[in-house]
Amino acid sequence: MNLKPLTINGKEVKFPIIQGGMGIRISLNKLAKACMNSGIVATISAAQVGFLRKNFKKDTTGTNKEELINEITKSRKENPDGILGVNLMHAMNDYGEYATFLAQQDIDFIVSGAGLPLDLPEYLKGTKVKGAFIISSARACRILLKSWDRRYSYMPEFVVCEGPLAGGHLGFSKEDFENGNVTSLEDIITSVKEVVAVYEEKYGIKIPIIAAGGVHDGHDMANMIKIGADGVQIATRFIATDECDASEEYKQMIIESKEENIVRVDSPAGLPGRAIRNFLTKTLEKHNIKVSYCVNCLKTCKKVGIPYCITEQLGNSSNGDKNGLIFTGAKAYLIDKMDTVENIVKEIIRDCRKDLQLVGG
Ligand SMILES: Cc1cc2nc3c(=O)[nH]c(=O)nc-3n(C[C@H](O)[C@H](O)[C@H](O)COP(=O)(O)O)c2cc1C
């Protein structure tokens, strides 16, 4: 059993860890720089990065694009050779416009979940940027690979398997959770590996499988490697760090969270999300929250009769409002102090190597 480096877009990182994209304004250039400096892959979340800008409501897409350029430029300044990607949710309105724009930037990959990015390779044609996707079932993986193969003869740079313990929007319906119909991350990886193997053989390539959702420490990581993952994607663990772009209030909420206060909430995106129970989620247990404005953010939002506005509430929390929507993964309650990205990466790799009985540095 070995811990192999991860290769993406011809570049190699020392440790097979991808820092997961976190919106709104949680994973931007500061976290990206720290991750690349610590030998792991960094991901900026494209979700409403322009939220704090004056012009955001008037020209949402234009403002977001300007802010994305700022974030990418700042990330790249220190780390021209690090592996840097952008998470672009397929559920975003103007997905094609954002993807085409991002494919022209100095990044290594665009990774898309929250829907099936059947059209992603279209926007990458003739560019240096690679495409990858996030799925929560072997079925979704099969549909995407079949479609990318037939329409574009294109394969993903890596595949992220996201299990039910992840943060942000979850890849399972409310009914799936209520009926106990959610597949464990372990089972998703095993079944996705079989689907991917067919295309690896056809194209004569290796497509790394990345495990995400509830990977908190080195033991979790080792378990994923043992069942055949090539790496892990970690998000929540990096929030309470000096370098994370989240507000200090958000970080404190993560540190103070208890297991019983981490809940699932309905989202206007149509999928459940996971969040810390606070004034907002308690209010939602009783009634919907008035929407103040609409920037037409998600294709999947019905706009009328929705519980709350996802951009407004995630944006508010990113700006320090403890009563906004505080997205988190299921294991946030294990975090009890601020730390640095470097310390966390070192600790995870040390414990993972111990579990895998690897010797040496
Ligand atoms: C605060 C927060 C925001 C997130 N935002 C996004 C997002 O905008 N797009 C996305 O595809 N995934 C998003 N995720 C999911 C992460 O990228 C990641 O795959 C997942 O949370 C991994 O599980 P972990 O948090 O237990 O490590 C978010 C997760 C968190 C915790």
The ligand as an SDF file (V2000), in Angstrom:
LIG
                    3D

 31 33  0  0  0  0  0  0  0  0999 V2000
  -18.8980   25.6430    3.5500 C   0  0  0  0  0  0  0  0  0  0  0  0
  -18.9120   24.7240    2.3850 C   0  0  0  0  0  0  0  0  0  0  0  0
  -19.2130   25.2130    1.1300 C   0  0  0  0  0  0  0  0  0  0  0  0
  -19.1940   24.3700    0.0020 C   0  0  0  0  0  0  0  0  0  0  0  0
  -19.4510   24.9010   -1.2250 N   0  0  0  0  0  0  0  0  0  0  0  0
  -19.3820   24.1230   -2.3270 C   0  0  0  0  0  0  0  0  0  0  0  0
  -19.5820   24.6890   -3.6200 C   0  0  0  0  0  0  0  0  0  0  0  0
  -19.7750   25.8950   -3.7800 O   0  0  0  0  0  0  0  0  0  0  0  0
  -19.5620   23.8390   -4.6860 N   0  0  0  0  0  0  0  0  0  0  0  0
  -19.3310   22.4960   -4.5460 C   0  0  0  0  0  0  0  0  0  0  0  0
  -19.3250   21.7610   -5.5470 O   0  0  0  0  0  0  0  0  0  0  0  0
  -19.1020   21.9530   -3.3210 N   0  0  0  0  0  0  0  0  0  0  0  0
  -19.1140   22.7300   -2.2390 C   0  0  0  0  0  0  0  0  0  0  0  0
  -18.8470   22.1840   -1.0000 N   0  0  0  0  0  0  0  0  0  0  0  0
  -18.4440   20.7570   -0.9080 C   0  0  0  0  0  0  0  0  0  0  0  0
  -16.9160   20.6030   -0.7620 C   0  0  0  0  0  0  0  0  0  0  0  0
  -16.2450   21.0620   -1.8880 O   0  0  0  0  0  0  0  0  0  0  0  0
  -16.4580   19.1520   -0.4550 C   0  0  0  0  0  0  0  0  0  0  0  0
  -16.5690   18.3010   -1.5670 O   0  0  0  0  0  0  0  0  0  0  0  0
  -17.1200   18.4820    0.7200 C   0  0  0  0  0  0  0  0  0  0  0  0
  -17.5580   19.3890    1.6660 O   0  0  0  0  0  0  0  0  0  0  0  0
  -16.1390   17.5040    1.3450 C   0  0  0  0  0  0  0  0  0  0  0  0
  -16.5480   17.0690    2.5930 O   0  0  0  0  0  0  0  0  0  0  0  0
  -15.9230   17.6570    3.9620 P   0  0  0  0  0  0  0  0  0  0  0  0
  -16.4020   19.0510    4.0440 O   0  0  0  0  0  0  0  0  0  0  0  0
  -16.4800   16.7330    4.9970 O   0  0  0  0  0  0  0  0  0  0  0  0
  -14.4340   17.5600    3.8560 O   0  0  0  0  0  0  0  0  0  0  0  0
  -18.8740   22.9920    0.1380 C   0  0  0  0  0  0  0  0  0  0  0  0
  -18.5720   22.5150    1.4250 C   0  0  0  0  0  0  0  0  0  0  0  0
  -18.5710   23.3450    2.5210 C   0  0  0  0  0  0  0  0  0  0  0  0
  -18.2110   22.7900    3.8710 C   0  0  0  0  0  0  0  0  0  0  0  0
  1  2  1  0
  2  3  1  0
  2 30  2  0
  3  4  2  0
  4  5  1  0
  4 28  1  0
  5  6  2  0
  6  7  1  0
  6 13  1  0
  7  8  2  0
  7  9  1  0
  9 10  1  0
 10 11  2  0
 10 12  1  0
 12 13  2  0
 13 14  1  0
 14 15  1  0
 14 28  1  0
 15 16  1  0
 16 17  1  0
 16 18  1  0
 18 19  1  0
 18 20  1  0
 20 21  1  0
 20 22  1  0
 22 23  1  0
 23 24  1  0
 24 25  2  0
 24 26  1  0
 24 27  1  0
 28 29  2  0
 29 30  1  0
 30 31  1  0
M  END
$$$$
